[in-house]
Amino acid sequence: MKQMTILAVLGAALLSPAALASEPMQPLHIALGGLDLTTPRGVQAAQRRIDRAVADYCRNDVEHLTIKARRAARECRESVRGDALAQLADKRLRQLAAR
């Protein structure tokens, strides 16, 4: 199964300095195998998968967090989603060129 890997730099902003020192940043893997990105339906399915993966990857339970932590979570989601969509566009162009 083909996967798209997103290395999320801002995802680290949600971890404490101790957690950053002890654990390396984990890449985000999004399974896009079997999707035809040359069709609007395939692109929509990929975007839904990206949205779900980003919500799981970045903190989504922000109601009880401080304003700074909420901002960090939002920046994580925006950054990771932006990176994923850029990679999706590249993958889509490669599929179109292979036709």
N, C-alpha and C positions, 0 to 999 in steps of 0.2 A: 504494500500500500504506500503510495506516495504521500509525503508529508511536507509541509512548509514549516521551516524553523525560523522563529523570530527571536533575535537576541534583544531582550528588553533592558535597556540601560536604566531607564527611570523606574523600573519595577523595584530596583534596589533601594529607592528612596523610602520605601515603606518599612524597611527592616531596620532594626536597631544597629548601632555600630558593632556591638558584640556579635550579632548574627551575621553581619557582613564579613567580619574577620574569620568566622568559623566555617561559613558555607559559601561556596562559589555560586554565582548567579546561574540559575537553571534556565536553559532556553525554552521557549514556548513552541510546542509542536502542534500543528493543526493539520489534520488529515484531510487532504483534498483529492485523494484517489477516487477515480470513477466519475469525477465531475467534468463535464464538457464546458470549459470556460469560453467557448466561442458562441454560446447561446446566452440570452438574458436570464433564463431559468437557472443555468449552471452558475452564473455569476452571483445571482441572488442567494443560492444555496451556499456558496462559498462565503459570502458576506455574513450570513447567519451563523455559520460555523466559526468565523472569526469573532463575531460579537460574543458568542457563548464562551469561547476560549479566553478572550480578553477579560470578560467578567470573572471567570474562574481564576485567572492569573493575577490580576490586580485586585486589591481589596475592594469589595463591593458593599460591605457592611459598615458604612461610614456614619450612620446616625449618631452613634455614641462617641465618635472620635473628636479630637480637637480640630480647630479650623485648619491648622497646619497639616495635620494628617489627612484631612479631607482633600485639601489642595494637592497633596502628594498623590493620593489615590486617583484623583481626576487627571493629573498630569501623566500618571502611569497609563491609565486607560487611553488617553488621547495619543500618547507617544507610541504605545504598542499597537494600537489600532491603525495609526497612520503608517507605521512600518509594515504591518501586515497587508494593508491595502495597496501599498506601493509594490510589495513583492507579488501580490495577486495580479496587479496590472502587468508586471513583467511576465509572469507565468501565462497570463492570457494572451499576450502578444506572441509568446513563443508557440502557443497552440495554434494561433491564427496563422503564423508564418509556416508552420508544419503542414498546413492543409494543402 
